Amino acid sequence: MALDTLALDYVIGLETPQTARRVVELTDRVFGPGRHSKTAERLREGSEPVHDLCFAATTGSLGHERLLGSVRLWPIFIYNEETNVREPLVFLGPIVVEPSHRGLGIGKSLVRLSVNAAFNKGLRAVLLVGSQSYFKPFGFELAEGIEMPGPVDAKRVLIRYRDDHLKLMGRVVKVV
Ligand SMILES: CC(C)(COP(=O)(O)OP(=O)(O)OC[C@H]1O[C@@H](n2cnc3c(N)ncnc32)[C@H](O)[C@@H]1OP(=O)(O)O)[C@@H](O)C(=O)NCCC(=O)NCCS
């Protein structure tokens, strides 16, 4: 079957216990062992992703699905010491698409769906570490004034606010 025929045939749904193992396998394969040393990983270790904000793109029939892509969102807070306010939000990542199926819009669908799902849940912002050129079209902007728990390229710390007037400041704290 041609690749473009296959690509039209994918569905995106919530990650299931069956797909979870394959998500980890795909993520390990794409990012390699180096991913565990990243600051973003510090926010995830010891924490659980938000189960209704983890999505998997699959193809194939029920019981024989092949994983094509995944996005997971993790619970965090932005803690502002001056105001003593903790804003709950989510940290997006990893987002990953099977190399053979890139450039077909799966990544964009996963971002849109997961960000909208987070906003529908009442969260007011989504944070991530990633490429500006990929994420800007979804409304992500530089997360100025937000401090990550370790070294990170500030140009890659991006935030998407639900409401235009919102501006969060403070330090990122993970939820364990
Ligand atoms: C990034 C990723 C998830 C995109 O998934 P995808 O399904 O191929 O993306 P889409 O088909 O929705 O979008 C493709 C577009 O994104 C662009 N793109 C892909 N990766 C990019 C990156 N790292 N930076 C900037 N643009 C990127 C492509 O050039 C393409 O541009 P076009 O629409 O102008 O042709 C996928 O390339 C991937 O798994 N990469 C490895 C893991 C990774 O880097 N994750 C993101 C961390 S920032």
The ligand as an SDF file (V2000), in Angstrom:
LIG
                    3D

 48 50  0  0  0  0  0  0  0  0999 V2000
    8.6210   17.0710   15.1670 C   0  0  0  0  0  0  0  0  0  0  0  0
    7.7290   15.9180   14.6940 C   0  0  0  0  0  0  0  0  0  0  0  0
    6.9060   15.4070   15.8500 C   0  0  0  0  0  0  0  0  0  0  0  0
    6.8020   16.4760   13.6090 C   0  0  0  0  0  0  0  0  0  0  0  0
    5.8910   15.4620   13.2370 O   0  0  0  0  0  0  0  0  0  0  0  0
    5.3240   15.3610   11.7290 P   0  0  0  0  0  0  0  0  0  0  0  0
    4.1420   14.4870   11.7440 O   0  0  0  0  0  0  0  0  0  0  0  0
    6.4220   15.0300   10.8140 O   0  0  0  0  0  0  0  0  0  0  0  0
    4.9130   16.8850   11.5130 O   0  0  0  0  0  0  0  0  0  0  0  0
    3.8270   17.4530   10.5250 P   0  0  0  0  0  0  0  0  0  0  0  0
    3.6770   16.5530    9.3470 O   0  0  0  0  0  0  0  0  0  0  0  0
    2.6170   17.7750   11.2740 O   0  0  0  0  0  0  0  0  0  0  0  0
    4.5170   18.8150   10.1240 O   0  0  0  0  0  0  0  0  0  0  0  0
    5.5910   18.7820    9.2460 C   0  0  0  0  0  0  0  0  0  0  0  0
    6.2390   20.1490    9.2220 C   0  0  0  0  0  0  0  0  0  0  0  0
    6.9900   20.3490   10.4310 O   0  0  0  0  0  0  0  0  0  0  0  0
    8.3260   20.7070   10.1050 C   0  0  0  0  0  0  0  0  0  0  0  0
    9.2060   20.1980   11.1560 N   0  0  0  0  0  0  0  0  0  0  0  0
    9.3740   18.9270   11.5520 C   0  0  0  0  0  0  0  0  0  0  0  0
   10.2650   18.8710   12.5650 N   0  0  0  0  0  0  0  0  0  0  0  0
   10.6300   20.1430   12.8290 C   0  0  0  0  0  0  0  0  0  0  0  0
   11.5110   20.7370   13.7450 C   0  0  0  0  0  0  0  0  0  0  0  0
   12.1970   20.0270   14.6570 N   0  0  0  0  0  0  0  0  0  0  0  0
   11.6470   22.0810   13.7120 N   0  0  0  0  0  0  0  0  0  0  0  0
   10.9630   22.8240   12.8340 C   0  0  0  0  0  0  0  0  0  0  0  0
   10.1050   22.3220   11.9350 N   0  0  0  0  0  0  0  0  0  0  0  0
    9.9600   20.9930   11.9290 C   0  0  0  0  0  0  0  0  0  0  0  0
    8.5500   20.0430    8.7700 C   0  0  0  0  0  0  0  0  0  0  0  0
    9.6050   20.6720    8.0840 O   0  0  0  0  0  0  0  0  0  0  0  0
    7.2020   20.2740    8.0810 C   0  0  0  0  0  0  0  0  0  0  0  0
    7.1120   21.5950    7.5890 O   0  0  0  0  0  0  0  0  0  0  0  0
    6.0300   21.9970    6.4400 P   0  0  0  0  0  0  0  0  0  0  0  0
    4.6530   21.7480    6.9910 O   0  0  0  0  0  0  0  0  0  0  0  0
    6.3160   23.4400    6.2090 O   0  0  0  0  0  0  0  0  0  0  0  0
    6.3590   21.0950    5.2960 O   0  0  0  0  0  0  0  0  0  0  0  0
    8.5500   14.7710   14.0480 C   0  0  0  0  0  0  0  0  0  0  0  0
    9.3810   15.3040   13.0390 O   0  0  0  0  0  0  0  0  0  0  0  0
    9.4220   14.0270   15.0400 C   0  0  0  0  0  0  0  0  0  0  0  0
    8.9910   13.0370   15.6310 O   0  0  0  0  0  0  0  0  0  0  0  0
   10.6750   14.4800   15.2100 N   0  0  0  0  0  0  0  0  0  0  0  0
   11.5950   13.8370   16.1290 C   0  0  0  0  0  0  0  0  0  0  0  0
   11.2210   14.1280   17.5480 C   0  0  0  0  0  0  0  0  0  0  0  0
   11.1840   15.6230   17.8130 C   0  0  0  0  0  0  0  0  0  0  0  0
   12.0700   16.3570   17.3920 O   0  0  0  0  0  0  0  0  0  0  0  0
   10.1250   16.0550   18.5290 N   0  0  0  0  0  0  0  0  0  0  0  0
    9.8570   17.4480   18.7510 C   0  0  0  0  0  0  0  0  0  0  0  0
   10.7400   18.0510   19.7510 C   0  0  0  0  0  0  0  0  0  0  0  0
   10.7500   19.8020   19.4650 S   0  0  0  0  0  0  0  0  0  0  0  0
  1  2  1  0
  2  3  1  0
  2  4  1  0
  2 36  1  0
  4  5  1  0
  5  6  1  0
  6  7  2  0
  6  8  1  0
  6  9  1  0
  9 10  1  0
 10 11  2  0
 10 12  1  0
 10 13  1  0
 13 14  1  0
 14 15  1  0
 15 16  1  0
 15 30  1  0
 16 17  1  0
 17 18  1  0
 17 28  1  0
 18 19  1  0
 18 27  1  0
 19 20  2  0
 20 21  1  0
 21 22  1  0
 21 27  2  0
 22 23  1  0
 22 24  2  0
 24 25  1  0
 25 26  2  0
 26 27  1  0
 28 29  1  0
 28 30  1  0
 30 31  1  0
 31 32  1  0
 32 33  2  0
 32 34  1  0
 32 35  1  0
 36 37  1  0
 36 38  1  0
 38 39  2  0
 38 40  1  0
 40 41  1  0
 41 42  1  0
 42 43  1  0
 43 44  2  0
 43 45  1  0
 45 46  1  0
 46 47  1  0
 47 48  1  0
M  END
$$$$
